[in-house]
Amino acid sequence: MADSPDSNPNTSGTTYADFSAAMTGDKPFQLAGRPARYTVLYFYPKDNTPGCTTESIAFRELYPQFQAA
């Protein structure tokens, strides 16, 4: 499913410039404000489409592994 760390240039320890983006709700997302050690950003083009739904479910199922990292 995911690339191995050796083939993915965006591996642990990679830093990015701060940015903000609109989110559902009233509060914008701001990268610098993340309290987590790691952040997974997941973008999708449209709600309730088969591909996006499948990927969202996969992220949900991987959540325990993200917490353990």
C-alpha positions as CSV (number, residue, x, y, z in Angstrom):
1,M,0.0,0.0,0.0
2,A,2.6,2.6,1.1
3,D,6.0,3.2,-0.3
4,S,8.9,1.9,1.7
5,P,10.9,4.6,3.5
6,D,13.8,4.0,1.1
7,S,11.7,4.9,-2.0
8,N,9.7,7.7,-0.4
9,P,11.5,11.1,-0.2
10,N,8.9,12.3,2.4
11,T,10.1,10.1,5.2
12,S,10.3,10.6,8.9
13,G,12.2,13.7,9.9
14,T,11.3,15.7,6.7
15,T,10.2,19.2,7.6
16,Y,8.0,21.5,5.6
17,A,7.3,25.2,5.5
18,D,4.3,26.3,7.6
19,F,1.0,26.8,5.8
20,S,-2.7,27.1,6.6
21,A,-5.7,25.7,4.8
22,A,-9.4,25.8,5.1
23,M,-11.0,22.8,7.0
24,T,-14.5,21.7,7.7
25,G,-15.7,23.9,10.6
26,D,-14.7,27.3,11.6
27,K,-11.0,26.8,12.4
28,P,-8.3,26.7,9.7
29,F,-5.6,24.0,9.7
30,Q,-2.2,25.3,10.4
31,L,0.8,23.0,10.0
32,A,2.9,24.8,12.7
33,G,0.1,24.4,15.2
34,R,0.1,20.5,15.2
35,P,0.8,19.1,18.6
36,A,1.6,15.6,17.2
37,R,5.1,14.3,16.6
38,Y,4.0,13.2,13.1
39,T,1.3,14.6,10.8
40,V,-0.4,12.8,8.0
41,L,-2.1,15.1,5.5
42,Y,-4.7,13.5,3.4
43,F,-6.3,15.3,0.5
44,Y,-9.1,14.1,-1.7
45,P,-10.9,15.6,-4.6
46,K,-14.6,14.9,-3.8
47,D,-16.6,13.4,-0.9
48,N,-18.4,10.1,-1.2
49,T,-16.6,8.7,-4.2
50,P,-15.5,5.1,-4.3
51,G,-11.8,5.8,-4.4
52,C,-11.8,8.4,-1.7
53,T,-14.0,6.3,0.6
54,T,-11.7,3.3,0.2
55,E,-8.6,5.5,1.0
56,S,-10.4,7.1,4.0
57,I,-11.3,3.6,5.4
58,A,-7.7,2.5,5.0
59,F,-6.5,5.5,7.0
60,R,-9.0,4.8,9.7
61,E,-7.8,1.2,9.9
62,L,-4.2,2.3,10.1
63,Y,-4.8,4.8,12.9
64,P,-3.5,2.4,15.6
65,Q,-0.2,2.1,13.8
66,F,0.0,5.9,13.4
67,Q,-0.6,6.3,17.2
68,A,2.2,3.7,17.9
69,A,4.7,5.4,15.7
